[in-house]
Amino acid sequence: MDWVFIGSTADDSFLLNGIDIFKKKWEDTGRKATVIDPIYKVKKYFTVWSVQSETDEVITFAAGEFSNCVWGIYTKD
C-alpha cells in the first residue's frame, strides 16, 4: 500500500474523515512515510501521525511541511 496525497493547507485547517485534524492533538506513531511531492515529484519522508475523534475513531495520516507553513497530508491507499 502506498501513501496517497490527499491535499495541502497553509491555514492550519484540514478535514480528514470529517474531522479538522489541526484541532486535535497529533500523536507521533514512531513511523515514517515515504511520499512523493505532488508538484516536484521528489521523495519526502513525513512523520505518520494519529488523532482521535470524539467517537474514539483513530485516524492515521502522514503529514509534513512542503515549505514554510504549507503542510502536505497523505493517507494509505
C-alpha positions in Angstrom: 0.0 0.0 0.0 1.3 3.4 -0.9 0.7 6.8 0.7 -1.7 8.9 -1.4 -1.6 12.7 -1.5 -4.9 14.0 -0.1 -4.2 17.7 -0.1 -2.3 20.6 1.4 -3.0 23.5 3.6 -1.4 26.8 4.6 -4.1 27.9 7.0 -3.9 25.3 9.9 -7.2 23.6 8.9 -7.7 20.3 7.1 -10.6 18.0 7.2 -9.9 14.3 7.2 -12.8 11.9 7.6 -14.9 14.9 8.6 -12.5 15.9 11.4 -10.3 19.0 11.4 -7.0 17.4 12.2 -5.5 20.7 13.2 -7.9 21.0 16.0 -6.8 17.7 17.5 -3.7 16.6 19.3 -1.4 14.8 16.9 0.3 11.7 18.3 3.5 10.6 16.7 3.2 6.9 15.8 7.0 6.5 15.6 6.8 5.6 11.9 7.9 7.5 8.8 6.1 7.5 5.4 7.9 7.8 2.1 5.7 10.2 0.0 6.0 11.9 -3.4 5.7 15.6 -3.6 2.7 16.2 -6.0 4.3 19.1 -7.7 8.0 18.4 -7.9 7.7 14.6 -7.9 10.6 14.2 -5.4 10.6 11.8 -2.4 10.0 13.2 1.0 9.9 11.5 4.4 7.0 12.6 6.6 6.0 11.5 10.1 3.0 9.2 10.5 0.5 10.7 13.0 -2.7 9.7 14.5 -5.6 11.7 16.0 -8.7 10.5 17.9 -12.2 11.7 17.1 -14.9 12.4 19.6 -16.3 9.0 18.8 -13.0 7.3 19.6 -12.2 6.7 15.9 -8.4 6.8 15.3 -7.4 8.5 12.1 -3.8 7.8 10.9 -2.1 10.0 8.3 1.3 11.2 7.2 2.0 14.9 7.3 4.9 17.3 6.8 5.8 20.7 5.5 6.4 21.1 1.8 7.6 24.6 2.5 7.3 27.0 5.4 3.8 26.6 6.8 2.5 24.6 3.8 1.5 21.2 5.0 1.0 18.1 2.8 -1.4 15.4 4.0 -1.3 11.7 2.9 -3.3 8.7 3.7 -2.8 5.0 2.9 -4.1 3.7 -0.4 
